[in-house]
Every structure is written in structure tokens, then in C-alpha cells.
Amino acid sequence: MNQLLIVNSSTALNGGAAAPTDLSKMVKGSIGFAELNATDWLAAKPTKPFMIALGNGEGQIPFIIPEVSVNFKVTKATPNAGTHFKATVTAQALKAGQQASVTVILAGKHFNERTNFSAVVAATPQADKAAADVAKEIAKTFVNQTVEQTLSLKVTVDGATVTFEDSDTYQDYNIVGENVTVAITTHGLKPMGDLNSIKELAAFSRAGKGFRYVSEKDPNDMYPGEPEATENVTYNLYTLEFAVGRASGKQVDETVKQIVRIAVPTTSKIISSLDTILGLAAANTGA
């Protein structure tokens, strides 16, 4: 299960509800945490299983994560602007009969998607091949791949050095080779914490809320809260990972891993409280 809870920047912790036993007063976009069967909201790290409530507005039923195990794992990601991939491959002169190879590997692809693109350059048995000539042939192979739009990399050559750069996407790559020197300047990293990334994550998490019949081209009102309410701000992203066993009615003993992400605007006044509740305050001290 993947869930995304988006907090509004103007809401207070617990959203105006006096106790977790009555959630009818929770302001839309507010969030609160309470241990199971407790009569008070959490203000410190929980010592037993707890629930998370996201307000849908006064008089509306909030969205609830009913149980989070106390041994949950949590990470906090702060916004980043993203980086584009750049690397250089420096060719070496080849002796007669030697060969050089370069393989560009696309990261994060799925099963049955092509991930490897290779170039092989060989010196004839009769003559050596200069490093600049090796680099030129390597570059030509990958330029052909970019012309065919198989790769989004820009490939240039200068002497014995081939430069690979992706300035259009945030795709990450790895490069390996034989008889060449590979230097990766920057890895591709998608922006995180901006409005677009939160919207993309919300779309990815729809199924976890049971939103199955949703089309962005033909929106409908089947599901309250869809689309998710977002703001044009930057967000901190908390990711909770845990598994809750079934106390009754189970036929197997396995537990299902669950992931709950909480997006909180960086301007929100509840961040320090969230850090405390989720056990991150001590780790952040002095940072």
C-alpha cells in the first residue's frame, strides 16, 4: 500500500480537534497523530501502535491510517532542484588487435525496457589506433542512438574525450567501459518537493486510497478529495515504512509492507512537532 497525505501550510497540528476521540472538527489539510485507544493527541514519539488522521474539513470524515506499528522506519527528504547527468569518457590509444568498449546503462527502468547501449571500437591486427580516433568512433555510435531518439543524451567529442550530457531530462545513467577512463561529473536526480513532484506522487498513490476510475482528461466527482489539494510551495517529504499483522481472521502469518508519505510545506509551523513525534528531532539536533 502506498499512501500520500498532503498537509496544508496554514493548518495547526491536530487541526483544531480537541481530542482524537472526536475528529469532526479537524480542519481540511490538517494532520494529527494518536496512539490507539488514547484520549489525547501525541506530542512525543509513540511507544505503541498509533493512527494518523488527515482532516477533510469540519463535519467531514477525515482520512485515517488506522494503525502504524511502533517499530516503523522513517526518513525525511527536503526539497532539491534536481540535477542533470553529465559524464566524460577518455579514450586510450589501442595497440594492434586491441579493442575498447563503452556501455551506457539507464537507471530506474522496468522489466523488458532496454537499459544498455554499447559501442565497441577495435584496432586492426596490422595497426595501432590513436586515442582521438577511438573517441571519435565511440561518439559516432552514441550520436546515432540520440538521432534515433533512443537516448536523450547529448554526445560531443573533443580530442580523446567524449562528453555525455542530458540537459533535457533528469534521467540517471551509469557508464562502464574497457580501455577507457570514465568520470561521472553529476548523476541525474529528479526534483523533489516542488509542486510537480508532489502532484506526480499523488497520482502514483491514488490506488492506495481506492481511486481506481480516474482519468486526468475526464475528471469526475466519484471520489471526495480527488484531485489532491496542493499549493505552489516547496514540501518536506516524510516517508514511513511499516507492516501491521492481522490479529484475527488471518490464514497466513505474513505481513504486508505499507508506505505512508506525508508532504508538509516547508513554511509550515508544525515541522518541529512532526520531527519530534516521528523521532527525528534528536537526529536533527545541531544539523
Helices and strands as residue ranges (DSSP letters): E 2-6, G 13-16, E 31-35, E 50-54, E 63-68, E 73-77, E 86-91, E 99-106, E 116-122, H 131-147, E 154-158, E 161-165, E 173-178, E 180-186, H 195-204, G 206-209, E 235-244, E 256-265, H 271-277, H 281-284
